[in-house]
């Protein structure tokens, strides 16, 4: 099932996928720091701005579900470049939006294509990279998060402050055009997931939802989807409110907030590769468990710490970035390998849907738990930390129930009738 690449071509392949990931992750991340600028520009409140942020996730969830009906019917390279191009057009539309409503629609479109892109990138990693090296490959692609945190967000904010709020979206659209050219040059064509036609020339699948139903009939797929959702849920109960808590409760100056992202992103840039190498050498499940157990400490400290100096807060949040995000490196190798190879694209699209829904549910639940007092302090963040740790513990227990098909190639690749 794997396309064999030379070491040099494999390196270019992974770096190209990392570039695609960087573009749509930056597009997602830049909205939250732009909040004050957009609220002043359009004269909107926190509720309307919240809709701008949420529209991306909910649109990604819906379109991930729809993409599951067709994603395994097409050659991977052409499909990813087509969707990436449409994502670039939607992002450019964000930068050209004349008002709030048009920006809201454009954000929804960007989320629709961005969510599918994330699933396709992970699918292509699973299609090309053998199981023995998959965690390290995932760590290479995940450096997109580190680079977007360290360089992309500060640069985008600088452009927004010195040029206009539209500039970051135009910048991302230009990046998309550049990476489409690179992708056309370095991404291999991937067709081996496509089932051959029957003698009558008709495809085996009788209707658009057949692949989705085939994925959902497999209990192992369902366990992997639940496991993926638990990991996302445990992180995103805490993540959206870190900045507000830092300013209101810890006493960090607003001007120092970029240091949190710079330090955390810089650390993960180095630790991601180490975690990926470690997972391939010593076992993906074992390494995931060790990092997930260690991640409970920063989950609790970040949500419980009171007033503290900047250096202490940076130590806490950097450990949070390294360990909470570090869980995803072995976890994504496990999740990708849980899919039956001919259904990997459909499975990963459904996985993207589940992750987006878990993200929205976690953020909403945490928003109900916490309140803000008259002094601007966050109340109830400690309970959010306990919820995150509980979900993390369930995921640690659940991972042992997932069968990785690429680790056991002799397993049948069809669902028993």
MILUM-793056 format. One record per residue: x, y negated, z negated of N, C-alpha, C, O in turn. Coordinates in steps of 0.05 Angstrom, whole numbers, plus 5000, padded with zeros to 4 digits. Each point is the difference from the previous one (the first is absolute). Last residue first. Example, Ala and Ser with C-alpha at 12.3 -4.5 7.8 and 13.67 -1.06 7.14 Angstrom:
residues 2
525750454858501649764999498549784986501049784996
499651375005498249765000501849765000502150004987
***
This chain:
residues 417
463251944869497149965005498450174980497550005001
512649534988498550255004497049945004498949834986
508849495043498250044978498550265004498750035021
511349765018497149975007498450064975500950164983
508749955027499549725006497149955008499349805012
506350964921498449965025499449705003499549864981
509550444968497149974995498549965026501049875018
508650184974498650245008497049994993498550185007
508349134972499250005028498450255008498850005022
503649424890499250285004499050045028497650035005
505449144969501750154983499550295002501850174995
492849225051502750015013502050144982502150095010
489049794958500150195022502750015013500950215009
495949574889501449865022500550195023501750184997
490949764916501750175016501249835023498549865014
497449894883500149935029502050195014502350024992
495949914911497950155014500049955030498350115014
507549454921500750285002498050175015500650225009
498148844969501850045022500750295004500550095023
494049524904498650095025501950085022499350175017
503449454896498950274997499050115027500450245005
502648874994502250184993499150294997501350185010
492149165002501550055025502450184995500550185016
494549534910498450195015501550075026500050235009
503949114938500250264988498450215015500950235003
498448875023502650105006500450284989501250175013
491049364965499950085028502750125008500150205015
499649434899498350235001499850115029500250245004
504548954982501550234990498350265001501050215007
494848985015502050065020501650254992500550175016
493349474923498650135023502050095021499750215011
503649294916499250284992498650145022500450245004
501948865010502350164999499450294992501250195012
492049174985500650065028502550185001500150195016
497549464901498350225007500450085029499950245007
504849014962501050244988498350245007501050225005
496448915020502050125019501250254988500850185015
492649174945499250275009502050135019499450225009
500248724985499250174978499150275011498550015020
507749065011498650245008499450174976501950074984
499448825018501350264995498250235009497549984999
500749035001501150125024501450264996501350105019
493549354918502849915002501450115025502349945005
488750294970500049725006502949895004500449795013
498251245008498949834980500449705007501049945022
497551005037501949784996498849814980497849905004
501351235020498849745000502149794996502350064993
496651085038501449774989498249755002498249985016
498350855015501250054973501249754988499549934977
496950105113497850024980501150024971498849914981
507250095092498849744998497749994980499549804988
504751025033501849844983498849724997500249884978
495450685082499750104972501649844981499149924979
501849895113497449924990499650094971499049844984
508850435062500149714996497349904988500049834982
500751085041501849944978500049704994499849924976
495350395099498750084975501749934976499049904980
504649945107497849824994498650074974499349824984
507650755045501149744994497849804993500249854980
497351005049501150014973501249744992499849914977
497150175111497850014981500950004971498949874983
507650205084498849735001497749984980499649804986
504551045027501749824986498949724998500249874980
495250795070499850054971501849814984499249914979
501250045115497449924991499850044970499149814985
508550525057500149714999497349884990500049804985
500551135029501649924977500249704997499849894978
496150465098498250034976501549934975498949884981
506250135096498149795002498050004977499449794988
506850915019501349754990498249765004500249814984
496751045048500450004971501149744990499149904980
500350215113497449984988500249994970498749834987
509250345059499149735005497349954987499649794988
504151095008501449814983499049715004499749864981
498051075055498049814990501349774984498649854986
506250895053498449905022497849814992498749885016
507350524916501449835020498249895023500349775007
496350394893500650195021501049845024498749805008
502749804894498350015023500750235019502450065004
502649684917497650154993498150035024498350184999
509949305002500450285004497650174993499950245008
500048824977500350055029500350295006498950105020
501049654889497449965013500150065030498350135010
509849894940498250224992497349985014499050205011
507249115002501050245013498250244993499550175017
498749024941499249995028501150245015498750105019
503749814890497250065003499149995029498450175008
510649614965499550295001497050065004499350205013
502248884985501950125019499850315001499550115021
495549294919498950045026501950145019499150135020
503149594890498450245000499050075028499750235007
505048954972501750235006498550265001500850195013
495248974960500150035029501750245008499550135021
500049704888497350025009499950045031498550165010
510049694950498950264992497150035011499350225009
505948975009501650235007498550264995500050185017
496048994958500250035029501450265007499150145017
500549654892497450065010500150045030498950205010
508849504947499550284994497350095010499750235010
502048874997501850145018499750304996499950165019
495549274922498750015027501850155020498950135018
504549744893497550165000498950035028499350235008
508249214981500750284995497650185001500050225012
498548864993501250105025500950294997499750165018
497249384906497850065018501050115026498850195012
507549524926498750244990497750085018499650245006
505048965012501850235006498650264991500350215013
495448944970499950095028501750255005499150175015
496849704886501749845019500050125028499250235004
492149874932502750125002501649815019498949865016
490750364933501849795008502950125000500850124981
493350675018499049734996502049805011501350055020
496251035006502049814991498649734996498349925016
497450885021499849954971501849774990499649894979
499650485114497349934992499749934970497949914992
510550375047499149775015497349914992499449765000
504251034961501449764991499049755014499549804988
497051065037499149914974501449744991498749834989
503950565093497149955002498949894973498449825000
510750485006499549725009497049945004499249774998
502651114971501249804982499649725011498949834985
498650945067498049934979501149794981498449844989
506850575082498549775008498049914979499149774999
506151054995501649764993498449745006500449804986
495851015040500149994971501549754991499149864982
500750315110497449924991499849994969498849824989
509150495053499749715004497349914990499849784988
502151145007501949864983499549705003499949854980
495050725076499250014972501949844982499049864982
503250225110497649844996499249994971499549794989
507450795035500949724999497649824996500249804985
497951115026501549964976500849714997499849884978
496050395102498150004977501549944974499049844984
506150245095498349765001498149994977499649794988
510550665018497250075001498249764997500349844981
509650175026499250144975497050074999499150114980
505549445096502050184989498950174978500750244998
494149085045500750215020501950214988499950235008
497849024938497750175004500550225021499150234996
507649124988499750174977497650195003500250234993
501349105072502150215002499750204977500350245004
493849034995499550175023502050225002499350245005
502149094931497850174992499350205023499550234995
507049125022501050194980497850194992500550244997
497349055060501650205014501150214981500150245007
495149044956498350165017501550225014499150235001
505149084944499250244986498250185018499950244995
503548915037502250194995498950264988501050225007
493049085011501450045025502250214997500550155018
494649534907498850225014501350065027500050225010
502949034938500650254986498950245016501350205003
496748935028502850065004500850274987501550155011
489749514976500450095027502950085005500650205014
497249434902498850265004500450115027500750245003
502448884978501550204984498850285005501550195003
494149095039502750045011501550214985501250175013
490249594957499950155025502750055012500650215011
498849264911498950264994500150185025500950234999
501348855008502250164990499150294993501550195003
492249125025501550135021502350184991500750195013
494449284922498650245009501550135024500250255000
501748894951501850244997498750265011501350215000
494248934997502349975018501850244999501650055019
491149864921499050075027502449995020500150165019
501950074878499349765016499250095028501050195011
497850414898501849965023499049765017497649985005
498750474912501249734999502049955022501849844997
491850914975502850044995501549734998502049984987
488550055031500650134975503050024994500849964977
495449595103498249944978500950124974499649864979
505450295103499849714995498449954975500849834983
500151075044502749894996499849704992501349914982
490850555045500850074973502849884993500449914977
496549995111498349844982500750054971500249824984
504250705082500849725001498449834981501149834986
496751095022502649964988500849714999500949894980
491150595058499849804979502649954986500149864979
498350805094498949745009500049784978499849765007
503751174975501549835018498649735006501449804999
494850964947501849824986501149785019500249774993
493950945035498649894977501749774988499049814988
504450725083498649765007498049914979498649805004
507051014988501749765005498449745002500749804989
495151065000501649944976501749765004500749874980
494150445093498349894979501749934976499649784988
504650675084499349735007498549864977500649784993
501251134997502549854999499449705006501049834986
491850785021500849964972502549834998500249834982
496850445104498349794989500749944971500049774991
504350955053500949745012498449774987501149804994
496251084983502749934989501049735010500949844984
491350515055499549914972502649924986500149804986
500650575100498749745002499449894972500449764995
503051115011502149815007498849725002501349804992
492850924994501749964976502249795006500549834983
494050435088498549844981501649954975499949784988
503850785078499949735009498549824980500949784994
499251144990502749884995500149715009501249834987
491050695030500249924972502749874993500249834984
494450205111502450114988500349904972500449764996
492849945065499450274991502350134986499750214987
501048925052498549994975499150284991499350034977
505349845107501749914978498650034973501150104981
494050085096502050214996501949934978500850174984
492849205043498750224985502050224995499950134978
503149175076499649914973498750214982500950054977
500250125115502650004986499749914971501250124982
491049855073500950284995502650014985500450164982
494049075052500550044972501150284994500450074976
497149625114502149834989500750064971502349944992
494250875069498949744995502149834985502050114989
499950785043497449955014499049724995498449915016
511750584991498349864981497449915014500249865021
506650575029498950184980498049864982497950124993
503449555107501650004976498650184980497650035000
501450135105498849854979501850024975501150214995
500350255090500949725000498849834978500549764998
498651215020498149835015500849715001498649845012
506650814940500050065028498149835016500549955024
502949614888499150275005500050045031500549815015
506349484937497350035009499350305003501850165004
505749494925499650045028497050035007498450084982
505449324934499250285007499650025030498949825013
507749504931497550015016499550285009501750145011
506149564940497750034982497450045015497950084989
510749745052499750284993497750044980499350234995
504648945049497550125011499450274988497850115004
508748934994499250224983497350115009498049874996
511149455036497250095005499550254984501650195000
505749094965499650225019497050055005498349934983
507149124991498150204990499750225020499649955024
505949274993501250194982498150214989500950204989
497149055076502650105007500850244983501350195010
490649344976499850115027502750135008500050205014
499649324905498650254998499850145027500250255002
503548884993501850194988498750284999501350205006
493249105024502250045019501950214990500850185015
492749544926498750155022502150075021500150225010
502449214920500150294993498550175020500550245002
499648815010502750105000500150304995501450155014
490349404978500950015028502850125003500550155018
496349694895498650225012500850045029500550225009
502749034944501350254992498850245013501350195009
494448985002502550025016501550254994501150135018
491449704929499250075027502450025019500150185017
501349504895499550295000499250105028500850215009
500348864979502550144997499750305001501550145014
490849324983501349995027502650145000500750145019
495149794899498550185017501150005029500150215013
503649184922500650284994498650205018501250205008
496848855001502650085010500650294993501050155018
491249304954499750175023502650135009500050215013
499249134917499150274991499850195023500150244996
507048985013497150004997499250294992501550185004
507749354987498849975026497049984997498949785000
506550334923501449795016498949965027500549795013
495850864924500449754985501249785016499449764997
499451125040497349894993500349734986498449825005
509550665015498749905025497349874993499349795012
505150644917501549765009498849885025499749755001
496851064969499149784983501549745007498949784999
503751005046497349925008498949774983498849815011
509550584966500249855025497349905010499849785009
500550774912501149734996500349845026499449765000
497251135009498249824985501349734995498749805005
506750865039497749925015498249814986499249795011
508950604948500449805021497549905013499749765004
500250884922502449844995500349775020500649774992
492150855015499949874974502349814996499749784990
499850755088497849805001499949864974499349764999
506950945007500849775016497849795001500749764999
497451044955502149854987500849755015500249794989
493650815050498849864977502149834986499449774993
503550785077498449785010498749844978499949765001
504851064985501549764996498749765012500749774994
496051135016498949844978501749764993499249834985
503350815083497749845009499049824977499149785006
507950804972500949815020497749825010500349765001
497850964941501349784986501049795019500049764994
496351035041497949824989501249774985498949785000
507050875031498849855023497949814990499849775009
503850834929501949795007499049835023500549765000
494250974976500049794979502049785005499449774996
500350995063497749825003499949784979499249785005
506851025020501049734999497849795000500549765005
497751194995502449994983501149714998501349944980
491350305079499349984972502449964982499849844981
500849815121499550264986499649964970500949804989
496649475089502150064980499450264986497850044989
496249615079502750005011502150114980501850155007
488549744975500250145026502950055008500750205012
497149284910499450284996500450165025500850244999
500048835007502250114984499750304995501850155003
491249405040502350045018502550104985501550155010
490749624941499550235016502450075018500850235003
499248984946500650234983499550265016501450204995
496549005049502850014994500750244984502050155006
488949685012501450105023503150024995501250195009
493149434925499550295002501650115023501250224998
499048854990501350134978499850305002501950154994
493449335069502850005004501550154978501850165006
489049664986500550235018503050025005501050225003
496249044947499550254985500650245017501150204990
499348955051502350044981499750264985501950144995
491149555062502250115015502450064982501450205005
490949424955499150235016502350135014500350254999
501148944955499950234982499250255015501050224995
498848975052502850074994500150244981501750185004
489949465015501150145024502950084995500850225008
494949284925498850265002501150165023500550244998
502148874992501350174980498850285001501550204996
494649155060502750085010501550184979501450185008
490249454968499650205020502850105010500450245004
499749064935499050244987499650225020500850234995
501548925036502350124987499250264987501450205001
491949285037501650135021502550134988500950215010
493649314931498650235011501650145021500250255000
503248944962500050224981498750255012501150224998
503149095073498549974975499950254984501250215008
503549685077499449724994498549964974499949774990
507850985049497249974990499449714993501549884984
507050565048498549805016497249944990498649845012
507350814947501549755000498649785016500649774996
495751105001500049894973501449735000499049814987
501350695092497349874996499849884972498749804996
508850725024500249745013497449844997500049764996
500051124973501649834983500449725011499949804986
495750855067498349924977501649824981498849814989
505950555084498149805009498249914977499449764998
506850924984501349755005498149795009500249764992
496551114998500649884974501349735003499349814987
499550705090497449894991500349874972498849794995
508750675039499549765016497449864991499949764998
502251064963501849804990499649745015500049784989
495450985040498849894975501749784988499049814990
504450635087497549865006498849874975499249775001
508450774989500749745013497549855008500049754998
499051124965501049824980500749725012499649804987
497350885072497949924981501149804980498749804994
507250605067498349815014497949894981499249775000
506550914967501549765006498249795012500049774991
496551134988500549824978501349735008499049794991
493850815066502950004996500749784980499049785002
491150624991501749845018503050044993500750074978
491650314975499450065028501949865019499950055024
499449884877501550235009499450085029501050205009
494549064948502949944999501650245009502249965011
487749894979501350005026503150014999501350045020
492249934904498450145020501550035027499350165017
503949354905500350294996498550165021500550245003
499048804990502350105015500450304997501150135018
492249424932499350025028502350115017499550165018
502249674890498050225003499250045029499850225009
505849074971501450254996498250235003500750215011
495648944990501250075026501750254997500450155020
495449514902498050075019501350105026499250205011
506549464922498750254991498050105021500050235007
504248935005501950225005498850274992500550205014
494549034968500150055029501950225006499450175018
500349544894497550145007499850065030499050215008
508549304959500050274990497550155008500250235008
500648855017502250165013499850294991500050185016
494349174945499250075027502050175014499350175016
502249444897498650255000499250095028499950245006
504348914980501950214993498650275003501250195012
493549055002502150015020501950234995500850145019
492749684917498850135023502150025023500150195014
502149324908500050294995498950165023500950225006
498648844997502750105005500350304995501350145015
490649444963500450015030502850105007500350145020
497949744889498350225011500450025030500350225010
504049084942501350264996498450235012501150195010
496948865034500750094973501250274999500750125021
499549055059498650244990500950064972502049904990
500749435084498249924979498350234989497649974996
509850015072497250055008498049914979497650025005
511949844981499649955029497050025007499049835014
504150414898500049715004499349935029498549815005
502451094974497749904985499849705003497849895002
509650555036497550055015497649894986498249905012
510250054944500149845024497450035016498849805009
502650734912499549714994499949835025498549815001
503351145014497449934988499649714994498149885010
509650685027498949775014497449904988498849805009
505950984958501549764994498949755014500349784990
495451055030499749934971501649754993499049834986
501450555104497549874994499849904971499149784994
508150755047500349715001497549864992500149764992
501051225016501149884976499949705000499749884979
497550655098498250054977501049844975498349884986
506950095092497449875006498150044977498449814994
509850635002500449714996497449865005499349814985
500851105035500149964971500449704993498749904982
501450365109497350004989499949994970498149914988
510450065058498249805011497350014987498949794993
507750864984500649744990498049795009499249834985
500351055051499049984973500549724988498249894987
505650285096497149995003498749984972498149844996
511150295006499349735010497049965004498949794994
504551064981500249814978499349725009498949854984
501550815082497650034983500149824976497949894992
509750125061497849885015497450024985498449814998
509250614967500249714997497849865015499049794991
501751155017499149924974500149704995498349884987
504950465096497150074997499049904973497949874998
511350095020498649785014496950044997498649814997
506950874968500449764985498549765013498649854985
501550975060498350024976500249754983498149904989
507550195086497349945008498050024976498149844999
510950404986499949715007497149925008499049794991
502951144990500249834976499749705006498749854985
496550785083502849984991500049834975498249844996
492950705024501449765008502950024992500650144980
489850515035502849994992501349745011500049965024
489650324948501649905022502849964991500549854981
491850854977501749764997501449945026501050185014
493250604967498449765000501749755000498949785004
***
